[in-house]
Amino acid sequence: MFIILPLVSLSFSSLTEIRNPQQSTPDNTTISDISQIFGIDPITSQSNLLTDARNDFIESKIPVAFKLMNKSANVSCQMIIKQSGGGDYITIDAVFLQACSDGYEITLLDSEHIENLIVDQTSTILIKGQDTTSEQLQTIWKSGTGFSTSNTIKLQNGTLTINNINFLFVILSSIVYPTNSIILVEPQSNSFPSLFLDHCKFQGYGGDKTKISSMLILNSINQLQISYCNFSQAHSSNPFVFVCGYSSLTVENSNFTDLKSDEFEGAMYLHGEFIDSKVVIQNNRFVRCSAKDAGAIILTTALSGKQSSLQIIDNQFISCCGSYYGAILLTQLGKKNISLNNNIFQDNERIRQSSNFGCDVSVIYTQFLMPNANWEQYCKSALQGSKSNKPQSVNYIHYQPDEDIYGFFNLRSISGNCWDSQYQSWSDYSECVCTTQGHPNYCTCPSNEPTYTQEQCQFDKLPVCYGYSESTGGCKCSFGNYPSYCLCPLNNDNASYTQTQCEHEKQIANTPIQ
């Protein structure tokens, strides 16, 4: 299919101007038709055209026309954008004047691109920055600072893929642009756009400096995939990534670093409104993310569909904090396919909980479909394989009409050591390594710990003697309890109950009265 349209010089006033795609022309388009496009007498011969005074203008536009006319029906329109000149166009907006039924592939060649773009095409669009494999710097994309600058990109239709772009905010006269978000998804009626972000950066001005708006605000999106992206160095009164309504959502291999929100939502706020939705958040790092509710992730969804699933797996949550719920808050979860397996939680905080319990994950269930006795075990199974360096770091709450059920439990420790004895009743795990403060009978004694020998460890694991028969494997003496077979401490290191004291009292207890 051949495509023809007027090709004219564009000024920067067209940066925010949106046009409708033009119609394609029949397949018998010739060079003489191009002369008509540029207002040249169609009777003039092709050879005369090339010697006309206007040849420079024509020759600068003919390559673009040839590219469109000779395009195969199943190949996307490939365009070069260079605002400094020398490309096919100076704005992405101008490319959309071309009707490309098989999509657009747009490359930004400038080191810095300035444009506010509305995407209302129903086709597939790829926008990519400079190829950084040859050590070129990543293309920077900034918002304009005039009218229509609420969003750098507004996606209303179609499927948009953005690759290798560094999105930055702009400050002019104390106003930060864009004023709403870098990318906004706001569908037109009955459309559900899709967005794919690959190797992109979103950066603010630092955690305690100038406030930005949001990075992503995405409403009623069909498919969202964020891969190998960085969100960093920002302070806001909004969630940095807000998604409301999605069919499929994937965030993978990305970094969320130094993101400070003054409001309740932190780095990511996901609200599921579709009956069957799938969420995968995998292999990401959330570092120093903070907010009033939860610093890293808030997810609210009914997950009511049979095919609904939630996976938050293989992530790292480090030094994230929330005033009320810590790093992660999950609420209104149905008993569907939920996995929070194999995550690492380290040094997270729940500021308004003096004990810091529940600093990693809070799970709130507000429906009444689950048997009460299964709720704690359900949460433990969902978090299988996850580890923390804080005790009792998971808080589960099941709201009921009569009486709420809530509690805390431990994840496996990052060090592999058993939790201290005072926390063991909130779950400990087999094969954890014994310590001087935590040595349940199922723990494994350390093999190379000079300050805690295997001999001492094996003694600490012994039960206290009870009753009148010797326990298998032996048992320990205790105050006022000295059967003849009990074992005294190995040394006098514990001043509250020394070996000398034990042996003396044991001897007295087992000496017949004359």
Residue pairs with C-beta under 8 A, 6 or more apart in sequence:
1 24
1 27
1 71
1 73
1 101
2 24
2 25
2 26
2 27
2 28
2 29
2 68
2 69
2 70
3 24
3 25
3 68
3 69
3 71
3 98
3 99
3 100
4 24
4 25
4 29
4 33
4 34
4 37
4 65
4 68
4 69
5 22
5 37
5 97
5 98
6 37
7 37
7 38
7 61
7 64
7 65
10 89
10 90
10 91
10 94
12 83
12 90
14 91
14 93
14 94
15 91
15 93
15 114
15 115
15 116
15 144
16 93
16 115
16 116
16 144
16 146
16 147
16 148
16 149
17 93
18 93
18 96
18 118
18 120
19 93
19 96
19 97
21 96
21 97
21 98
21 99
21 121
22 97
22 98
22 99
23 99
24 99
24 101
25 33
29 69
31 46
32 42
32 46
34 58
34 62
34 65
35 41
35 42
35 44
35 46
35 49
35 58
36 42
37 65
38 54
38 57
38 58
38 61
40 49
40 52
40 54
40 58
44 52
49 55
49 58
52 58
63 88
64 88
64 89
67 77
67 78
67 88
68 77
68 98
71 77
71 100
73 101
73 102
74 102
75 102
76 100
76 102
76 103
76 104
76 105
76 124
76 126
77 95
77 98
77 100
77 102
77 103
77 104
77 105
78 105
78 106
78 107
79 87
79 88
79 89
79 95
79 98
79 104
79 105
79 106
79 107
80 87
80 88
80 89
80 107
80 109
81 87
81 88
81 89
81 90
81 91
81 92
81 95
81 106
81 107
81 108
81 109
81 110
81 113
82 90
82 108
82 109
82 110
83 90
83 91
83 110
83 113
83 114
84 110
87 109
88 95
89 95
91 115
92 106
92 115
92 117
92 127
93 115
93 117
93 118
95 104
95 106
96 104
96 119
96 121
98 104
100 123
101 123
102 123
102 124
103 123
103 124
103 125
103 126
104 121
104 123
104 124
104 125
104 126
105 126
105 128
106 125
106 126
106 127
106 128
107 128
107 129
108 127
108 128
108 129
108 130
108 139
108 141
108 165
109 130
110 139
111 130
111 137
111 139
111 140
112 139
112 140
112 141
112 142
113 139
113 140
113 141
113 142
114 141
114 142
114 143
114 144
115 141
115 144
115 152
116 143
116 144
116 148
116 149
116 151
116 152
116 153
116 154
116 178
117 152
117 153
117 154
118 153
118 154
118 156
119 125
119 153
119 154
119 155
119 156
119 157
119 158
119 160
119 193
120 156
120 157
120 158
120 188
121 157
121 158
122 157
122 158
122 191
123 158
123 159
124 158
124 159
124 161
125 158
125 159
125 160
125 161
126 161
126 163
127 160
127 161
127 162
127 163
127 165
128 162
128 163
128 164
128 165
129 138
129 139
129 141
129 163
129 164
129 165
129 166
130 136
130 137
130 138
130 139
130 164
131 164
132 138
132 164
138 164
138 165
138 166
138 199
138 201
139 164
139 165
139 166
140 165
140 166
140 167
140 168
141 152
141 165
141 166
141 167
141 168
142 152
142 167
142 168
142 169
142 170
142 177
143 149
143 151
143 152
143 169
143 170
143 177
143 178
143 182
144 177
145 170
145 172
145 175
145 177
149 177
149 178
149 179
150 178
150 179
150 180
150 181
150 184
151 178
151 180
151 181
151 182
151 183
151 184
152 167
152 178
152 181
152 182
152 183
153 160
153 162
153 182
153 183
153 184
154 183
154 184
154 186
155 183
155 184
155 185
155 186
155 193
155 195
156 185
156 186
156 187
156 188
156 191
156 193
157 187
157 188
157 191
157 193
158 193
158 194
159 193
159 194
159 195
159 196
159 223
160 193
160 194
160 195
160 196
161 195
161 196
161 197
161 198
162 195
162 196
162 197
162 198
162 200
163 198
163 199
163 200
164 198
164 199
164 200
165 200
165 201
166 200
166 201
166 203
167 182
167 183
167 200
167 201
167 202
167 203
167 215
168 203
169 176
169 177
169 178
169 182
169 203
169 204
169 205
169 212
170 176
170 177
171 177
171 205
171 210
176 210
176 211
176 212
176 213
178 213
179 213
180 213
180 214
180 217
181 213
181 214
181 215
181 216
181 217
182 202
182 214
182 215
182 216
183 195
183 215
183 216
183 217
183 218
184 217
184 218
185 193
185 195
185 217
185 218
185 219
185 220
185 221
186 219
187 193
187 219
187 220
187 221
192 220
192 221
192 222
192 247
193 221
193 222
194 221
194 222
194 223
194 224
195 218
195 221
195 223
195 224
195 225
196 223
196 224
196 225
196 227
197 225
197 226
197 227
197 229
198 225
198 227
198 228
198 229
199 227
199 228
199 229
200 229
200 230
201 229
201 230
201 231
201 232
202 215
202 216
202 229
202 230
202 231
202 232
202 234
202 240
203 230
203 231
203 232
203 233
203 234
204 210
204 212
204 232
204 233
204 234
204 235
204 236
205 212
205 233
205 234
205 235
206 233
206 234
206 235
206 258
207 233
207 234
207 235
207 258
207 259
207 260
207 288
208 235
208 260
209 235
210 235
211 235
211 236
211 237
212 234
212 235
212 236
213 236
213 238
214 236
214 238
214 239
214 240
214 241
214 242
215 231
215 234
215 240
215 241
216 240
216 241
216 242
216 243
217 242
218 224
218 241
218 242
218 243
218 244
218 246
219 244
219 245
220 244
220 245
220 246
220 273
221 243
221 245
221 246
221 247
221 249
222 246
222 247
222 248
223 246
223 247
223 248
223 249
224 243
224 246
224 248
224 249
224 250
225 248
225 249
225 250
225 251
225 252
226 241
226 250
226 251
226 252
226 254
227 250
227 252
227 253
227 254
228 252
228 253
228 254
229 254
229 255
230 254
230 255
230 257
231 240
231 241
231 254
231 255
231 256
231 257
231 259
231 267
232 255
232 256
232 257
232 258
232 259
233 257
233 258
234 240
234 258
234 259
234 260
235 260
235 261
235 262
236 259
236 260
236 261
236 262
237 261
237 262
237 263
238 261
238 263
238 265
239 261
239 263
239 265
239 266
239 267
239 268
239 269
239 291
239 298
240 256
240 259
240 261
240 266
240 267
240 268
241 267
241 268
241 269
242 265
242 269
243 249
243 268
243 269
243 270
243 271
244 271
244 273
245 271
245 272
245 273
245 274
246 270
246 272
246 274
246 277
246 279
247 274
247 276
247 277
247 278
248 277
248 278
249 270
249 277
249 278
249 279
249 280
250 279
250 280
250 281
250 282
251 268
251 280
251 281
251 282
251 284
252 280
252 281
252 282
252 283
252 284
253 282
253 283
253 284
254 284
254 285
255 284
255 285
255 287
256 267
256 268
256 284
256 285
256 286
256 287
256 289
256 296
257 285
257 286
257 287
257 288
257 289
258 287
258 288
258 289
259 266
259 267
259 288
259 289
259 290
260 289
260 290
260 291
261 267
261 290
261 291
261 292
262 291
262 292
263 291
263 292
264 291
264 292
264 293
264 298
265 291
265 293
265 294
265 298
266 289
266 290
266 291
266 293
266 294
266 295
266 296
266 297
266 298
266 320
266 322
267 286
267 289
267 291
267 295
267 296
267 297
268 281
268 296
268 297
268 298
269 298
270 279
270 297
270 298
270 299
270 300
270 301
271 299
271 300
271 301
272 279
272 299
272 300
272 301
272 302
272 303
272 308
273 301
274 305
275 304
275 305
275 308
276 305
276 306
276 307
276 308
277 301
277 303
277 305
277 308
278 307
278 308
278 309
279 299
279 301
279 309
279 310
279 311
279 312
280 311
280 313
281 297
281 311
281 312
281 313
281 315
282 311
282 312
282 313
282 314
282 315
283 314
283 315
284 315
284 316
285 315
285 316
285 318
286 295
286 296
286 297
286 315
286 316
286 317
286 318
286 320
286 327
287 316
287 318
287 319
287 320
288 318
288 319
288 320
289 295
289 296
289 320
289 327
290 320
290 321
290 322
291 322
291 323
292 322
292 323
292 324
293 322
293 323
293 324
293 325
293 329
294 320
294 322
294 324
294 325
294 326
294 327
294 328
294 329
294 362
295 320
295 321
295 322
295 326
295 327
295 348
296 317
296 320
296 327
296 328
297 312
297 327
297 328
297 329
298 328
298 329
298 331
299 310
299 328
299 329
299 330
299 331
300 330
300 331
300 332
301 308
301 310
301 332
301 333
302 332
302 334
302 367
303 309
303 310
303 333
303 334
303 336
303 338
304 334
305 336
306 336
308 334
308 336
308 337
309 336
309 337
309 338
310 330
310 333
310 336
310 337
310 338
310 339
311 338
311 339
312 328
312 339
312 340
312 343
313 339
313 340
313 341
313 342
313 343
314 341
314 342
314 343
315 343
315 344
316 343
316 344
316 346
317 327
317 328
317 343
317 344
317 345
317 346
317 348
317 360
318 344
318 346
318 347
318 348
319 346
319 347
319 348
319 349
320 326
320 327
320 348
320 349
321 327
321 348
321 349
321 350
321 351
321 359
322 329
322 349
322 350
322 351
323 350
323 351
323 352
324 350
324 352
325 350
325 358
325 362
325 395
326 348
326 349
326 350
326 358
326 359
326 360
326 361
326 362
326 393
326 395
327 345
327 348
327 359
327 360
327 361
328 340
328 360
328 361
328 362
329 362
329 364
330 361
330 362
330 363
330 364
331 363
331 364
331 365
331 366
332 364
332 365
332 366
332 367
333 363
333 365
334 367
334 369
335 369
335 370
335 378
338 382
339 382
340 361
340 382
340 383
340 386
341 382
341 383
341 384
341 385
341 386
342 385
342 386
343 383
343 386
343 387
344 386
344 387
344 388
344 414
345 359
345 360
345 361
345 386
345 387
345 388
345 389
345 390
345 393
345 411
346 388
346 389
346 414
347 389
347 390
348 359
348 360
348 388
348 390
348 393
349 356
349 359
350 356
350 357
350 358
350 359
353 359
355 392
356 390
357 391
357 392
357 393
357 395
357 408
358 392
358 393
358 394
358 395
358 408
359 390
359 393
360 388
360 390
360 393
360 394
360 411
361 383
361 393
361 394
361 395
362 394
362 395
362 396
362 397
363 379
363 382
363 394
363 395
363 396
363 397
364 397
364 399
365 375
365 396
365 397
365 398
365 399
366 399
368 400
368 401
370 378
370 398
372 398
372 400
372 405
375 396
375 398
375 405
376 396
376 405
376 407
376 409
379 394
379 396
379 409
380 409
380 427
383 394
383 411
385 412
386 411
386 412
387 411
387 412
387 413
387 414
388 410
388 411
388 412
388 413
388 414
389 413
389 414
389 415
391 410
391 419
391 420
391 423
391 426
392 408
392 409
392 410
392 423
392 426
393 408
393 410
393 411
394 408
394 409
394 410
394 411
395 406
395 407
395 408
396 405
396 406
396 407
396 408
396 409
397 404
397 405
397 406
398 404
398 405
398 406
407 426
408 426
409 426
409 427
410 419
410 423
410 426
410 427
410 428
410 429
412 429
412 432
413 419
413 432
415 433
416 432
416 433
417 432
417 433
417 434
417 435
417 438
418 424
418 428
418 429
418 432
418 433
418 434
418 435
418 438
418 439
418 440
418 443
419 426
419 428
419 432
419 438
420 435
420 437
420 438
421 437
421 438
421 439
423 438
424 438
424 440
428 438
428 440
430 442
431 442
431 443
431 444
432 438
432 440
432 443
432 444
433 443
433 444
433 445
433 446
434 440
434 443
434 444
434 445
434 446
434 452
434 457
434 460
434 461
435 452
436 451
436 452
436 460
439 457
439 460
439 461
440 461
441 461
441 463
443 461
445 454
445 457
445 458
445 461
446 452
446 454
446 457
447 454
455 490
456 490
459 476
459 487
459 489
459 490
462 471
462 473
462 474
462 475
462 476
462 487
463 471
463 475
463 476
464 475
464 476
464 477
464 478
464 481
465 471
465 475
465 476
465 477
465 478
465 481
465 483
465 485
465 486
466 475
466 481
468 483
470 483
470 485
474 485
474 487
475 485
475 486
475 487
476 486
476 487
476 488
476 489
477 486
477 487
477 488
477 502
477 505
477 506
478 486
479 497
479 505
482 505
482 506
482 509
482 510
484 510
486 506
488 499
488 502
488 503
488 506
489 497
489 498
489 499
489 502
490 499
491 498
491 499
492 498
492 499
492 500
